[in-house]
Amino acid sequence: MRIGLIGFGKTGKAVASVILQNQEYSLEWVLRQSALLEHRSVSEFLGIASDEPGLIYSSANISIEELLDKHPVDAIIDFSSKTGIYLYGKAASERGVRIISAISHYEEEEKALLKELSEKTVVFWSPNITLGVNYLLFAAKFLKKIAPWVDIEIIEEHFKGKDGVSGTAMKLAQALEVGESEINSIRVGGIVGKHEVVFGFPYQTVRLVHESISREAFGSGVLFVADNLRNQPKGLYKFEDILMQHFQN
């Protein structure tokens, strides 16, 4: 499967590394705003032996239409920002390119755009694309269904520079029907990401915890999603849709 990657920050680099080391996928290119690394080989920059053609391009010097036409891909993976979808979304959907977005938070306007794009192609969005955290979400919803009266608190820990409440924590709160006031945020050091759901029963507690050890976990999640979307019809998908397929079999 041919992949185009939008965004090349710390997480984008980790995701690119995972893709380059998987023989079933080919990283065709990376698109970023800055021209600093333009035309550098992704594999050479990351120090990974690979025959893949992936080069780094700058959106300041090439349009997404030209990039997709000259270097076509089967899927675009977005690790940029919540406004990145405006850069590539329309061009990708018109060409039938699958869109996999791992942006942590979208406003209602961007969510509406994802829905519109899904009328022409496969669109997937998850605030946290790691497989483990979505297992956590699945298990937490199951426990809440068994005991809907249980007390619930959510704790999310991230690196010191992360702004706002974690999109994953917000998704957990929404799924478990608790308010944002039940989300406790911690910002210290270089934590990649940790989410904990605390269930308070009389005389006992249950804690479900997921922790990302390294950002490569996002790359593994991306490939899991891409593989499960291979034969899906156009539409808007979330992680739960993919997991449900495995529970139904």
Order of alpha helices (4+ residues) and beta strands (2+ residues): beta-alpha-beta-alpha-beta-alpha-beta-alpha-beta-alpha-beta-alpha-beta-alpha-beta-beta-beta-alpha-beta-alpha
